[in-house]
């Protein structure tokens, strides 16, 4: 389940693909001890963030920076297929609040 602000209290990972738009954020609460230590030190619920981009073919692409690979991309479909969501205690969805017309982003 994904915690969704400004909408339903939670949604499935599958439902997220129907509502996510370019610029929206995903906040992650990882399961590992180093991540827990990071959250304690930063006094944050989350320890990782990714940005969503809706591609021209309407697929969702997730941009994130990982220690091992640096900044990389992953399709939402691959994220689900590989079950990478199992690395996280929780995932929060935060939609971008702005005018989303083409002029705003050019």
N, C-alpha and C positions, 0 to 999 in steps of 0.2 A: 504494500500500500504506500501511497505517496501522500504526505501532508500537503494540502493545497490551501494557500491563503487566498482570501477574497473569492471564495467559491465554495464548492462542497468541502466538508471537513476533511475528507480523504477520497482518493480515487485510486484505481488500479494502475499499474504501470502501463497496461494496454490502453486505458482511457487517456492517459497523458498524451499519447501520440495524436489524439484528436483535437486537443486544446492548445498544445504548445506552439509558440510562435518565436520568430527570430528575436533574440535579445532577452528572452526569459531565462531565468537562472534555476539551477538545481543545486541544492545544498545537501551535503552528505554528512552523516554521522557514522564514521567507520568503526569497525569492531575491534581493531588491534590496540594493544597497550600503548604504542607510541602515539597513536591518534588520540587516545583517551588522555594521555599526558598533555598533549597539545591543547585539547579542549579545556583542561584544568588551568593551564598556564594562561590561556587567552580568555578564559571565562566565557567561552562560547559553547553553544550546543553543537555546532558544526565544525568540521575540520577540513572540508574539501568543497570546492565549488566548480561548477561547469556551466558554460553558456550554450544555449540552444540556438541553432540556425535551421530555419525551414528552407530546404533547398528548392530549386525551381521545379523539381519533379515531386515536390511535397513531402519528400522523406525528411525525417528529423536527423540532424547531425549534431553531435555533442562535442564541443571544444573544451579541452581541459589540459592542465599541465600536471604531468606525473614525474616523480623523482627519476624513474628509470628511463623515460623516453622524452622528457621535455613536453612542449606543447604538441598535442596530437588531436586527431579527430576520430570519432567512432560513430557509426550510424546507430540510431536507437534500436533498430532491428538486431544488430550485432550485440549490443548491450544486453538485450533480452535473451537472445539465442545462447550466448556464452554464460548467461546467468551471473553476470558481474554484480548485479544488485545484491547478491548474497554476501558480498563483502561489507555491507552496510547495515547498521541497526535501523536507520531511518533515512529517508530521502524526502526533502521538502521542495516543493515547486513554488517559485516566486515569479509571477508574471511582471513583465516590464510595463510600467504605466507611462504611456506617451502616445502621441499621434503616430500611427504606424503607416502613414502614406509614404509613397516613394520619395517625395521631396524632403521629408524629415531625415532620411538616411543617405541622401546624396551629397 
